[in-house]
Amino acid sequence: MKFSLVAALLVVLALAYGSEARALVKREVQAEVDGISQVLKEMSARISTVTQDMVEKMKALEMTNSAQTYMEDSRAKIQPLVERVQAEATKLQEQVKPFISNIEEQVQPLTDNFNAQVQPLTDMMEKFLQQVMEQSKALLPPQ
């Protein structure tokens, strides 16, 4: 009887341990499922964020390419006009050169004459200022 009581007790303990172990396994599995679910949610959110960032970068790149294409097209349209303006400016400069040379030839004798008349005045002013400086120094008390 003791043996059957011990055997029954062992059977009850084994059943209790088995059901407890099964409950523990269920809890661990649920925790792991929850953890995996959380990781999958985080991965999904990260993938969404990265995808959105890539879409925005592609849009920005597309806008940059569009702006660059617009600038190149505008430059191609304006270039012939710039070349014509430069050609006209060169022609105008060539046409004006004789007039400028003629004016320089006419003004040169006048400037030479003016310089010839002003030079003696400049020399006199320099001498006068030099004398004023010397007289001012003579009036200062010795130090």
CORHU-V500024 format. One record per backbone hydrogen bond with DSSP energy under -1.0 kcal/mol. NH is the residue of the N-H (numbers start at 1). CO is the residue of the C=O. If there is no record, write none. Layout:
((NH CO) (NH CO))
This chain:
((5 1) (6 2) (7 3) (8 4) (9 5) (10 6) (11 7) (12 8) (13 9) (14 10) (15 11) (16 12) (17 13) (18 14) (19 15) (20 16) (21 17) (22 18) (23 19) (24 20) (25 21) (26 22) (27 23) (28 24) (29 25) (30 26) (31 27) (32 28) (33 29) (34 30) (35 31) (36 32) (37 33) (38 34) (39 35) (40 36) (41 37) (42 38) (43 39) (44 40) (45 41) (46 42) (47 43) (48 44) (49 45) (50 46) (51 47) (52 48) (53 49) (54 50) (55 51) (56 52) (57 53) (58 54) (59 55) (60 56) (61 57) (62 58) (63 59) (64 60) (65 61) (66 62) (67 63) (68 64) (69 65) (70 66) (71 67) (72 68) (73 69) (74 70) (75 71) (76 72) (77 73) (78 74) (79 75) (82 78) (83 79) (84 80) (85 81) (86 82) (87 83) (88 84) (89 85) (90 86) (91 87) (92 88) (93 89) (94 90) (95 91) (96 92) (97 93) (100 96) (101 97) (102 98) (103 99) (104 100) (105 101) (106 102) (107 103) (108 104) (111 107) (112 108) (113 109) (114 110) (115 111) (116 112) (117 113) (118 114) (119 115) (122 118) (123 119) (124 120) (125 121) (126 122) (127 123) (128 124) (129 125) (130 126) (131 127) (132 128) (133 129) (134 130) (135 131) (136 132) (137 133) (138 134) (139 135))
